[in-house]
Amino acid sequence: MYIRTIKITFKDKLSKDMFVNYTDTNADSKGIKNGTLMKIIFSNSDVVATLILIFPDHKTFMKDHNNLAGPIIESFKDQGIKVELNDGEVLGNTAVSSRFLEVLTKEANFYSPTD
C-alpha cells in the first residue's frame, strides 16, 4: 500500500469548510475511480485540515495525483495556501481491528470504482 498525507492551512474557516464539502460531494467519487482505497480528513484547527489518502500501490497514487490531487494542490499553492505533503510505502504489518468495517459501515460513504 501507499499513503499520502496532505496538510492544508486555509486562509479562513469558510475556505476549509468549502474544501471539505467539495471533497465529500465531488472529489471522493473521482478519487475512487482513480483507485483510491480510502480518504480521511481530520481537523487540526479552525483553519487547518489533514487528508490521509490510502492507495493500493505507487502506480495508483500517481494516477490519482496526476488526474485529481495534483491540480488541486497546485491551485492551492497558486493561491498562497500552505500545503504540506508526505507520502510513501507502508512499512511493516498493517494492523486492523476486526471492528473496522463495522465502524466504517456506520460512518463512511462507500463508492464503487464504477460510480
Phi, psi and omega in degrees: 000161181225137184232143172234139168247142179230110178260123185240129174256106183278165180285334179200171183296323180299317178298319178298312180298321179295320178295315179300316178298318179299314181294321182290329185256344186227304188290329182302310182295325177294318179297318179296320177297330177282349178111002177301136178273323183201146172233133174231135172242131172235153184268124175270329179193187180298333184239005181236134175224149177236129175262143170240121179244130182244130181236156179290334184194173182295322180300316179292321175304313182295323177299313179294318180299314183290326186261341186221295188294317183304309178299324178293315179300314180296322177299316177300312181298321178297334179271001180082015178276133181285126180231126177246123182250139170219137176206159178173172178290145175287131180254150176070194180282145175263121181265132180223128175291144177295345178273354186304310180294326177298314179294316178300318180301324180281329192243346188253158169267129180258138178234147174264148178302344181258002179298000000 
